[in-house]
Amino acid sequence: MADIHIEEFYKDAAIALVQLYNAFPRRINLFVEDIAGPDEPDEFGLHSKRHMACFGTLLWLAEEDLLRYVDTIRQEALDQAVLSHRAFVRMSSPASPDLQEQVTADSGDDLPPAIREDFSTHIHMLRTALRSGSSAKISRVMQATFFRDSADH
């Protein structure tokens, strides 16, 4: 993928959604710095483009009903953020066999059925893609999880 800002968007969105899933149903403060890394505002108090892109990603996720929050903490964080019903259900649901095959090298055939079921979910695919560090895998999982019609799954 040639568009670095889109790769960063997918990664930021994936990290934020995994953080929210890990805390669900508790509300948490979702800090941009925890997602995009440290940022030092310039002499005018303005954040870097990278920081603002991550903050924009968080706001966009809320606008698209993937998360809810009470307020913003300046441009540093979302206050009391939580996954929406739609995002929680989607992340908890099984991924397509094609996506599972693309993301995980191990088929898991020797695993107990309950573990195999857990490993087949979108949240597991997201965590695996993030651990891999591969922008292509993260993009593929995010697209398959949130940005394709449900008929495609």
C-alpha positions as CSV (number, residue, x, y, z in Angstrom):
1,M,0.0,0.0,0.0
2,A,1.6,3.3,-1.1
3,D,-0.5,5.6,1.1
4,I,1.4,5.8,4.4
5,H,-1.3,7.9,6.0
6,I,-3.9,5.1,5.3
7,E,-1.6,2.4,6.8
8,E,-1.2,4.6,9.9
9,F,-5.0,5.1,10.0
10,Y,-5.5,1.3,10.0
11,K,-2.9,0.7,12.6
12,D,-4.1,3.5,14.9
13,A,-7.7,2.3,14.6
14,A,-6.7,-1.3,15.3
15,I,-4.7,-0.4,18.4
16,A,-7.5,1.8,19.7
17,L,-10.2,-0.9,19.1
18,V,-8.0,-3.6,20.7
19,Q,-7.4,-1.4,23.8
20,L,-11.2,-0.8,24.1
21,Y,-12.0,-4.5,23.6
22,N,-9.5,-5.4,26.3
23,A,-11.2,-3.1,28.7
24,F,-14.8,-3.8,27.7
25,P,-17.3,-3.0,29.1
26,R,-15.4,-0.5,31.3
27,R,-15.0,3.0,30.0
28,I,-11.4,4.1,29.6
29,N,-9.4,7.2,28.6
30,L,-8.0,6.6,25.2
31,F,-4.7,8.5,24.9
32,V,-3.3,9.4,21.5
33,E,0.2,9.1,22.9
34,D,-0.4,5.5,23.8
35,I,-1.5,4.8,20.2
36,A,0.8,7.0,18.0
37,G,3.7,7.5,20.3
38,P,5.0,10.5,22.2
39,D,4.5,14.0,20.7
40,E,5.8,17.4,21.7
41,P,3.7,20.3,20.8
42,D,5.5,23.1,19.0
43,E,6.2,26.6,20.4
44,F,2.6,27.5,19.5
45,G,1.1,24.5,21.3
46,L,0.2,22.7,18.1
47,H,0.7,18.9,17.8
48,S,2.4,17.2,15.0
49,K,0.5,16.0,11.9
50,R,1.0,12.4,13.1
51,H,-0.6,13.1,16.5
52,M,-3.5,15.0,14.9
53,A,-4.0,12.1,12.4
54,C,-4.3,9.7,15.2
55,F,-6.7,12.0,17.1
56,G,-8.7,12.3,13.9
57,T,-8.9,8.5,13.6
58,L,-10.4,8.3,17.1
59,L,-13.0,10.9,16.3
60,W,-13.8,9.2,13.0
61,L,-14.3,5.9,14.8
62,A,-16.8,7.6,17.0
63,E,-18.6,9.2,14.1
64,E,-18.8,5.8,12.4
65,D,-20.4,4.2,15.5
66,L,-17.4,2.0,16.4
67,L,-16.8,3.7,19.8
68,R,-18.5,6.2,22.1
69,Y,-16.9,8.7,24.5
70,V,-18.1,11.4,26.9
71,D,-15.7,14.2,26.0
72,T,-12.3,14.9,24.6
73,I,-9.3,15.8,26.8
74,R,-7.9,18.7,24.7
75,Q,-6.4,16.9,21.7
76,E,-4.7,14.4,23.9
77,A,-7.4,11.7,24.5
78,L,-11.0,10.6,24.5
79,D,-12.5,10.6,27.9
80,Q,-14.5,7.5,29.0
81,A,-14.4,5.7,25.7
82,V,-16.1,2.4,25.2
83,L,-16.7,0.1,22.2
84,S,-20.1,0.4,20.6
85,H,-22.4,-2.6,20.4
86,R,-21.6,-2.9,16.6
87,A,-17.9,-2.9,17.1
88,F,-18.0,-5.4,20.1
89,V,-20.2,-7.8,18.1
90,R,-18.1,-7.6,15.0
91,M,-14.8,-8.1,16.9
92,S,-16.2,-11.1,18.8
93,S,-17.5,-12.8,15.7
94,P,-15.6,-15.4,13.7
95,A,-13.5,-14.2,10.8
96,S,-13.8,-15.8,7.4
97,P,-11.6,-18.9,6.9
98,D,-9.8,-17.0,4.1
99,L,-8.8,-14.2,6.5
100,Q,-7.8,-16.7,9.2
101,E,-5.6,-18.4,6.7
102,Q,-4.0,-15.2,5.5
103,V,-3.2,-13.9,9.0
104,T,-2.2,-17.0,11.0
105,A,0.4,-19.5,9.8
106,D,-0.9,-22.2,12.2
107,S,-4.2,-23.8,11.2
108,G,-4.8,-24.8,14.9
109,D,-6.3,-28.2,13.9
110,D,-4.7,-29.8,17.0
111,L,-6.2,-27.2,19.4
112,P,-9.3,-27.9,21.5
113,P,-12.5,-26.7,19.9
114,A,-13.0,-23.8,22.4
115,I,-9.5,-22.5,21.8
116,R,-9.8,-22.9,18.1
117,E,-13.1,-20.9,18.2
118,D,-11.4,-18.1,20.2
119,F,-8.6,-18.0,17.7
120,S,-11.0,-17.6,14.8
121,T,-12.5,-14.3,16.0
122,H,-11.8,-10.9,14.5
123,I,-10.2,-9.7,17.7
124,H,-7.7,-12.5,17.6
125,M,-7.0,-11.6,13.9
126,L,-6.4,-8.0,14.9
127,R,-4.1,-8.9,17.8
128,T,-2.1,-11.3,15.6
129,A,-1.8,-8.7,12.8
130,L,-0.6,-6.0,15.3
131,R,1.9,-8.4,16.8
132,S,3.3,-9.2,13.3
133,G,4.0,-5.5,12.7
134,S,3.0,-6.0,9.1
135,S,1.2,-3.0,7.7
136,A,-0.3,-5.2,4.9
137,K,-1.7,-7.7,7.5
138,I,-3.1,-4.9,9.7
139,S,-4.8,-3.3,6.7
140,R,-6.2,-6.5,5.4
141,V,-7.7,-7.4,8.8
142,M,-9.1,-3.9,9.4
143,Q,-10.7,-3.9,5.9
144,A,-12.2,-7.4,6.4
145,T,-13.4,-6.6,9.9
146,F,-15.0,-3.2,9.5
147,F,-14.9,-1.9,6.0
148,R,-16.5,-4.6,3.8
149,D,-20.1,-5.5,3.5
150,S,-21.2,-8.3,5.8
151,A,-22.1,-10.3,2.6
152,D,-18.3,-10.4,1.9
153,H,-17.5,-12.2,5.1
